[in-house]
Protein backbone atom coordinates (compact mmCIF):
# COMPACT_ATOMS: atom_id res chain seq x y z
CA UNK A 1 0.00 0.00 0.00
CA UNK A 2 1.43 3.37 -0.99
CA UNK A 3 1.69 6.19 1.50
CA UNK A 4 -0.32 9.34 0.70
CA UNK A 5 1.55 12.07 -1.11
CA UNK A 6 1.95 15.53 0.41
CA UNK A 7 -1.49 17.12 0.44
CA UNK A 8 -3.36 13.79 0.03
CA UNK A 9 -3.79 13.32 3.78
CA UNK A 10 -6.96 15.38 3.62
CA UNK A 11 -8.58 13.11 1.06
CA UNK A 12 -8.08 10.01 3.20
CA UNK A 13 -10.07 11.47 6.13
CA UNK A 14 -13.78 11.12 6.64
CA UNK A 15 -15.64 14.10 5.17
CA UNK A 16 -17.20 14.96 8.54
CA UNK A 17 -14.08 14.58 10.65
CA UNK A 18 -11.95 17.51 11.71
CA UNK A 19 -8.32 17.67 10.60
CA UNK A 20 -5.68 16.75 13.20
CA UNK A 21 -5.07 19.60 15.63
CA UNK A 22 -2.41 22.04 14.47
CA UNK A 23 -2.19 20.71 10.91
CA UNK A 24 -4.84 22.80 9.14
CA UNK A 25 -3.28 26.28 9.47
CA UNK A 26 0.21 25.05 8.64
CA UNK A 27 -1.07 23.24 5.56
CA UNK A 28 -3.02 26.30 4.47
CA UNK A 29 0.05 28.54 4.77
CA UNK A 30 2.17 26.04 2.86
CA UNK A 31 -0.39 25.78 0.06
CA UNK A 32 -0.64 29.57 -0.16
CA UNK A 33 3.15 30.01 -0.34
CA UNK A 34 3.48 27.20 -2.88
CA UNK A 35 0.71 28.70 -5.02
CA UNK A 36 2.21 32.20 -4.92
CA UNK A 37 5.70 30.82 -5.54
CA UNK A 38 4.75 28.94 -8.70
CA UNK A 39 5.33 31.80 -11.14
CA UNK A 40 8.64 32.99 -9.61
CA UNK A 41 9.92 29.41 -9.49
CA UNK A 42 9.01 28.84 -13.14
CA UNK A 43 10.76 32.10 -14.02
CA UNK A 44 13.86 31.03 -12.05
CA UNK A 45 14.02 27.63 -13.73
CA UNK A 46 13.28 28.87 -17.25
CA UNK A 47 14.89 32.25 -16.99
CA UNK A 48 18.48 33.38 -16.65
CA UNK A 49 19.85 30.72 -14.29
CA UNK A 50 23.31 32.19 -14.49
CA UNK A 51 22.07 35.45 -12.97
CA UNK A 52 20.59 34.15 -9.72
CA UNK A 53 23.79 32.97 -8.05
CA UNK A 54 25.83 36.06 -9.03
CA UNK A 55 22.97 38.34 -7.95
CA UNK A 56 22.79 36.68 -4.53
CA UNK A 57 26.58 36.80 -4.29
CA UNK A 58 26.62 40.50 -5.12
CA UNK A 59 23.89 41.22 -2.59
CA UNK A 60 25.83 39.28 0.06
CA UNK A 61 29.08 41.11 -0.71
CA UNK A 62 27.26 44.45 -0.76
CA UNK A 63 25.75 43.53 2.59
CA UNK A 64 29.17 42.99 4.05
CA UNK A 65 30.79 46.02 2.41
CA UNK A 66 28.13 48.74 2.27
CA UNK A 67 27.73 51.15 5.18
CA UNK A 68 24.67 51.42 7.40
CA UNK A 69 21.14 50.21 6.82
CA UNK A 70 21.72 49.47 3.13
CA UNK A 71 24.03 46.63 4.07
CA UNK A 72 21.47 45.14 6.44
CA UNK A 73 18.80 45.35 3.75
CA UNK A 74 21.00 43.48 1.27
CA UNK A 75 21.64 40.72 3.80
CA UNK A 76 17.96 40.47 4.72
CA UNK A 77 17.12 40.04 1.02
CA UNK A 78 19.66 37.21 0.76
CA UNK A 79 18.27 35.55 3.91
CA UNK A 80 14.70 35.93 2.64
CA UNK A 81 15.56 34.30 -0.69
CA UNK A 82 17.41 31.42 0.98
CA UNK A 83 14.64 31.01 3.55
CA UNK A 84 11.99 30.95 0.81
CA UNK A 85 13.83 28.21 -1.07
CA UNK A 86 14.38 26.24 2.15
CA UNK A 87 10.69 26.54 3.06
CA UNK A 88 9.63 25.21 -0.32
CA UNK A 89 12.10 22.31 -0.18
CA UNK A 90 11.43 21.48 3.49
CA UNK A 91 8.99 18.54 3.07
CA UNK A 92 11.39 16.67 0.81
CA UNK A 93 14.43 17.11 3.07
CA UNK A 94 15.61 14.90 5.91
CA UNK A 95 17.07 16.23 9.17
CA UNK A 96 20.66 16.24 7.89
CA UNK A 97 19.64 18.40 4.94
CA UNK A 98 17.45 20.78 6.95
CA UNK A 99 20.00 21.84 9.55
CA UNK A 100 22.50 23.49 7.16
CA UNK A 101 19.73 25.47 5.50
CA UNK A 102 18.47 26.78 8.81
CA UNK A 103 22.00 27.62 9.95
CA UNK A 104 22.78 29.58 6.78
CA UNK A 105 19.61 31.67 7.08
CA UNK A 106 20.27 32.31 10.79
CA UNK A 107 23.90 33.32 10.17
CA UNK A 108 22.93 35.72 7.37
CA UNK A 109 20.21 37.25 9.57
CA UNK A 110 22.74 37.58 12.40
CA UNK A 111 25.11 39.40 10.02
CA UNK A 112 22.23 41.67 8.95
CA UNK A 113 21.48 42.51 12.57
CA UNK A 114 25.14 43.22 13.25
CA UNK A 115 25.34 45.50 10.21
CA UNK A 116 22.13 47.29 11.22
CA UNK A 117 23.61 47.95 14.65
CA UNK A 118 26.78 49.35 13.10
CA UNK A 119 29.24 46.51 13.61
N, C-alpha and C positions, 0 to 999 in steps of 0.2 A: 504494500500500500504506500503510495507516495505521500509525502508530507505536503501540506498546503503551502503554496507560494506566498510571498509577502503580499498582504492585502486580501488574500483568500480566506483568512481566518473568519471574517465576518460572514461569509457565505455558508460556512459550516455550522453556524449557530442556528438555534431555533428562531423563527421570525419574531416571536413574542419575548424572547429572553433579552436581558440587558447585557451589554458588552462587559467584559471583565473590568473591575474597578481600576481606574487610572489609565486604561489603554485607549479610550475614545479620544480624549483631547490630543494626546501625543500623535495618534494616527491621523487625526484631522490636520494637525500642523504639518506633519510630514507630507501628506498628500498635497496640501496647499503649496508648500515650498517646491515639491517636485513638479507640480503643474506650472508654477511660475518660472521655474528654472529650465523648462523644456526648450524654449526659444533660445536663451543664451547658451545653453549647452550645445544645441545644434549649430549655432553660429561658431562656437569655439571649436567644434570638431570639423566643420566644413570650411571654416574661415582660415585666416592666416595663423596657422599653428606656430609658425616660427616667431610670431610677435608676442605671444602670451608670456613665455618664459623671460625674454629680454625685458618686457614691460614690467613684470613683477620684480626682476632684478634691479632695474633702474629705480623703481619706487622704493625698494629696500635700501639701496645705496643712498638715494636722496634722503630717505628717512634717517639714515645714520649721519649724513653730512650736512644737511640743511639746518639752519638755525631756527629755534623757537617752535611755535605751534605747527608750522608747515611740515616739519620733520615728523612730528607725532601723527599728523593726518596721513602722511605717506605710509607710515608703518601700520596704522589702523586699517588702511585700505588693503595692504598686503595680508594682514591677519584676517580680515573679513573674507577675502577671496579664498584663502587657504581653509578657513573655517567652513565656508559654504561648500567647497569641494569635499571636505571631510564629512560634513553632515550628510551629503548626498550618498557618499560611499559607505557610510557607517553600517548599514544592515549587512553588507556583504563582507565586512572585515571581521577577523578574529581579534582576540585581545592583544596579541603581539603586534598586529598592524594598527590597532587603534591608538595605543600609547604614544608612539612617535608623532602621530598627527596632532594629538592633544598637546604634547609638549612643545611642538613647533609653534602652534598658535599662541600658547601661553607665553613662551619666550618672546615672541614678536610683540605681543601686547605689553609685556613687562618693559621691553625696550621703548615702546611708544609712551608709556607712562613716565619712564625716566627722561625721555626727551621733552615731554610736556612740562615736567618739573624743572627743566633746565640742566640736567646732568648729561 
